[in-house]
Amino acid sequence: MTALLQVWVVEAFSVAGLIALGLFSSVGNKNTIKILMGISIMTRGCSLAFLVAGVHHANLAVAQSMIITIIVVDAAITALGLSMVVNIYRQYGSVETDKLKRLHG
Amino acid sequence: MVKIVALAALVASAVVAVISSDLLVSALFLGLSSVAASITYYLFGAVQAGLVELSVGAGLTTILFIVSITMSGAAKVKTPARPAATRAVGFWLALTVLFALTYSMTSSGATSIVGDVPRAFSDVSPVLWGTRIADLWGIVFLIVATGIGVATLFRPGGASR
């Protein structure tokens, strides 16, 4: 039982660590590229959570299919976000969120 | 033990990617964390997911980040911060998580994360092409929509035209 608890702690804290890191990078930065990197790290933590759940419930096939979906969606989000970043740089000359004030009232 | 090392490498490279002020270094360590993630998936028995992570996460996404950083000319993070309180909360949260992870890894009973992986359940094809075929069409639609969006944003003049 103790070993099971330790196993759970290791996996849970790996997942929580990745999600916390991604959250820290997304919330604590004004650079849009860093924000996208944080989102990517957060989705990696979610993928790991699905993997751990699939292993523990002996249903790895469903977990793998969910992970593949997450990876594809993450790549799509990253591609679209980075093209928006490049577009923002062309419009504003910067990728900092502080400069994006055209819609401020 | 190898699984613990792979998990630690995943978290450690993600930490470096977050705290580095050089965006190119951050992108490279993000790719490295993707490689560590794919190794972790493989060690857990999710072979196909590891392959997709290695090709898409470590390959495509890293190249996209490097190209965008080069195109935008923003190799360094210029402004350091949100308010200090926000950064401090995030920093201590991440630090607590990391110390707890290190403690649990070094304590007894955590030398093996999972037992033998049930290989019979690890074939993803019947699920992906059978049970979740509707989701697969959604993914195809998403990829096409993303391609159109990226092409629109990357054309000369961007989305303002």
Boltz contact constraints between the chains, C-beta under 6 A:
constraints:
  - contact:
      token1: [A, 2]
      token2: [B, 109]
      max_distance: 6.0
  - contact:
      token1: [A, 3]
      token2: [B, 109]
      max_distance: 6.0
  - contact:
      token1: [A, 6]
      token2: [B, 109]
      max_distance: 6.0
  - contact:
      token1: [A, 6]
      token2: [B, 110]
      max_distance: 6.0
  - contact:
      token1: [A, 7]
      token2: [B, 113]
      max_distance: 6.0
  - contact:
      token1: [A, 9]
      token2: [B, 104]
      max_distance: 6.0
  - contact:
      token1: [A, 10]
      token2: [B, 104]
      max_distance: 6.0
  - contact:
      token1: [A, 10]
      token2: [B, 105]
      max_distance: 6.0
  - contact:
      token1: [A, 10]
      token2: [B, 110]
      max_distance: 6.0
  - contact:
      token1: [A, 10]
      token2: [B, 113]
      max_distance: 6.0
  - contact:
      token1: [A, 13]
      token2: [B, 97]
      max_distance: 6.0
  - contact:
      token1: [A, 13]
      token2: [B, 100]
      max_distance: 6.0
  - contact:
      token1: [A, 13]
      token2: [B, 101]
      max_distance: 6.0
  - contact:
      token1: [A, 14]
      token2: [B, 7]
      max_distance: 6.0
  - contact:
      token1: [A, 16]
      token2: [B, 97]
      max_distance: 6.0
  - contact:
      token1: [A, 17]
      token2: [B, 11]
      max_distance: 6.0
  - contact:
      token1: [A, 17]
      token2: [B, 97]
      max_distance: 6.0
  - contact:
      token1: [A, 17]
      token2: [B, 98]
      max_distance: 6.0
  - contact:
      token1: [A, 17]
      token2: [B, 101]
      max_distance: 6.0
  - contact:
      token1: [A, 18]
      token2: [B, 14]
      max_distance: 6.0
  - contact:
      token1: [A, 20]
      token2: [B, 93]
      max_distance: 6.0
  - contact:
      token1: [A, 20]
      token2: [B, 94]
      max_distance: 6.0
  - contact:
      token1: [A, 20]
      token2: [B, 97]
      max_distance: 6.0
  - contact:
      token1: [A, 21]
      token2: [B, 14]
      max_distance: 6.0
  - contact:
      token1: [A, 21]
      token2: [B, 18]
      max_distance: 6.0
  - contact:
      token1: [A, 21]
      token2: [B, 94]
      max_distance: 6.0
  - contact:
      token1: [A, 24]
      token2: [B, 90]
      max_distance: 6.0
  - contact:
      token1: [A, 24]
      token2: [B, 94]
      max_distance: 6.0
  - contact:
      token1: [A, 25]
      token2: [B, 18]
      max_distance: 6.0
  - contact:
      token1: [A, 27]
      token2: [B, 90]
      max_distance: 6.0
  - contact:
      token1: [A, 28]
      token2: [B, 82]
      max_distance: 6.0
  - contact:
      token1: [A, 28]
      token2: [B, 86]
      max_distance: 6.0
  - contact:
      token1: [A, 28]
      token2: [B, 87]
      max_distance: 6.0
  - contact:
      token1: [A, 28]
      token2: [B, 90]
      max_distance: 6.0
  - contact:
      token1: [A, 30]
      token2: [B, 79]
      max_distance: 6.0
  - contact:
      token1: [A, 31]
      token2: [B, 77]
      max_distance: 6.0
  - contact:
      token1: [A, 33]
      token2: [B, 23]
      max_distance: 6.0
  - contact:
      token1: [A, 37]
      token2: [B, 26]
      max_distance: 6.0
  - contact:
      token1: [A, 37]
      token2: [B, 30]
      max_distance: 6.0
  - contact:
      token1: [A, 41]
      token2: [B, 14]
      max_distance: 6.0
  - contact:
      token1: [A, 44]
      token2: [B, 37]
      max_distance: 6.0
  - contact:
      token1: [A, 51]
      token2: [B, 44]
      max_distance: 6.0
  - contact:
      token1: [A, 51]
      token2: [B, 46]
      max_distance: 6.0
  - contact:
      token1: [A, 55]
      token2: [B, 44]
      max_distance: 6.0
  - contact:
      token1: [A, 55]
      token2: [B, 114]
      max_distance: 6.0
  - contact:
      token1: [A, 58]
      token2: [B, 118]
      max_distance: 6.0
  - contact:
      token1: [A, 58]
      token2: [B, 121]
      max_distance: 6.0
  - contact:
      token1: [A, 60]
      token2: [B, 45]
      max_distance: 6.0
  - contact:
      token1: [A, 60]
      token2: [B, 121]
      max_distance: 6.0
  - contact:
      token1: [A, 60]
      token2: [B, 122]
      max_distance: 6.0
  - contact:
      token1: [A, 61]
      token2: [B, 121]
      max_distance: 6.0
  - contact:
      token1: [A, 61]
      token2: [B, 124]
      max_distance: 6.0
  - contact:
      token1: [A, 61]
      token2: [B, 127]
      max_distance: 6.0
  - contact:
      token1: [A, 62]
      token2: [B, 127]
      max_distance: 6.0
  - contact:
      token1: [A, 64]
      token2: [B, 46]
      max_distance: 6.0
  - contact:
      token1: [A, 64]
      token2: [B, 48]
      max_distance: 6.0
  - contact:
      token1: [A, 64]
      token2: [B, 49]
      max_distance: 6.0
  - contact:
      token1: [A, 64]
      token2: [B, 124]
      max_distance: 6.0
  - contact:
      token1: [A, 65]
      token2: [B, 124]
      max_distance: 6.0
  - contact:
      token1: [A, 65]
      token2: [B, 127]
      max_distance: 6.0
  - contact:
      token1: [A, 65]
      token2: [B, 128]
      max_distance: 6.0
  - contact:
      token1: [A, 65]
      token2: [B, 132]
      max_distance: 6.0
  - contact:
      token1: [A, 67]
      token2: [B, 49]
      max_distance: 6.0
  - contact:
      token1: [A, 68]
      token2: [B, 49]
      max_distance: 6.0
  - contact:
      token1: [A, 68]
      token2: [B, 52]
      max_distance: 6.0
  - contact:
      token1: [A, 71]
      token2: [B, 52]
      max_distance: 6.0
  - contact:
      token1: [A, 71]
      token2: [B, 53]
      max_distance: 6.0
  - contact:
      token1: [A, 71]
      token2: [B, 56]
      max_distance: 6.0
  - contact:
      token1: [A, 71]
      token2: [B, 57]
      max_distance: 6.0
  - contact:
      token1: [A, 72]
      token2: [B, 139]
      max_distance: 6.0
  - contact:
      token1: [A, 75]
      token2: [B, 56]
      max_distance: 6.0
  - contact:
      token1: [A, 75]
      token2: [B, 60]
      max_distance: 6.0
  - contact:
      token1: [A, 75]
      token2: [B, 61]
      max_distance: 6.0
  - contact:
      token1: [A, 76]
      token2: [B, 142]
      max_distance: 6.0
  - contact:
      token1: [A, 76]
      token2: [B, 146]
      max_distance: 6.0
  - contact:
      token1: [A, 78]
      token2: [B, 61]
      max_distance: 6.0
  - contact:
      token1: [A, 79]
      token2: [B, 64]
      max_distance: 6.0
  - contact:
      token1: [A, 79]
      token2: [B, 146]
      max_distance: 6.0
  - contact:
      token1: [A, 79]
      token2: [B, 150]
      max_distance: 6.0
  - contact:
      token1: [A, 80]
      token2: [B, 146]
      max_distance: 6.0
  - contact:
      token1: [A, 80]
      token2: [B, 149]
      max_distance: 6.0
  - contact:
      token1: [A, 82]
      token2: [B, 64]
      max_distance: 6.0
  - contact:
      token1: [A, 82]
      token2: [B, 68]
      max_distance: 6.0
  - contact:
      token1: [A, 83]
      token2: [B, 150]
      max_distance: 6.0
  - contact:
      token1: [A, 83]
      token2: [B, 153]
      max_distance: 6.0
  - contact:
      token1: [A, 83]
      token2: [B, 154]
      max_distance: 6.0
  - contact:
      token1: [A, 85]
      token2: [B, 68]
      max_distance: 6.0
  - contact:
      token1: [A, 86]
      token2: [B, 68]
      max_distance: 6.0
  - contact:
      token1: [A, 86]
      token2: [B, 71]
      max_distance: 6.0
  - contact:
      token1: [A, 86]
      token2: [B, 72]
      max_distance: 6.0
  - contact:
      token1: [A, 87]
      token2: [B, 153]
      max_distance: 6.0
  - contact:
      token1: [A, 87]
      token2: [B, 158]
      max_distance: 6.0
  - contact:
      token1: [A, 87]
      token2: [B, 159]
      max_distance: 6.0
  - contact:
      token1: [A, 89]
      token2: [B, 72]
      max_distance: 6.0
  - contact:
      token1: [A, 90]
      token2: [B, 158]
      max_distance: 6.0
  - contact:
      token1: [A, 95]
      token2: [B, 72]
      max_distance: 6.0
  - contact:
      token1: [A, 95]
      token2: [B, 74]
      max_distance: 6.0
  - contact:
      token1: [A, 96]
      token2: [B, 79]
      max_distance: 6.0
